[in-house]
Amino acid sequence: IGFTSAGIGFLGYALATQSWMMYAATIFFAMVGIGSSALRSVLSKQVSETEQGELQGAITSVMGLTAIFTPLMMTGLFSAFTGDDAPIHLPGAPYFLATIAMVLSIFMVVSFIGRIRVKPQPARGEQD
């Protein structure tokens, strides 16, 4: 739900021609946290307790790298599609790319989720 909502939000940003459309797209985009939190939860159940730090560190490292490289890439893409020599005037190009990335992410997550086995956790207070 979270990643799908983010994809819809990015697509809304890409297609927006009026300022109110950005606000409407933000409603969808705001739910991205649901997806990332759920994914972290599922991933954490795939490793042992002693590997939790490595997993969370790897996830945070990937997030850090994307925070460094994405603005550089998206700024260049924006410039390429809004400059005087742009093949077409498309200021939403970075958001179209983000939409494509979200769709690919959804397929990857669905593929991954289909292959894992989530171990049921005992309820609080229950003994094994």
Secondary structure by P-SEA (a helix, b strand, c coil): caaaaaaaaaaaaaacccaaaaaaaaaaacaaaaaaaaaaaaaaaaccccaaaaaaaaaaaaaaaaaccaaaaaaaaaaaaccccccccccaaaaaaaaaaaaaaaaaaaaaaacccccccccccccc
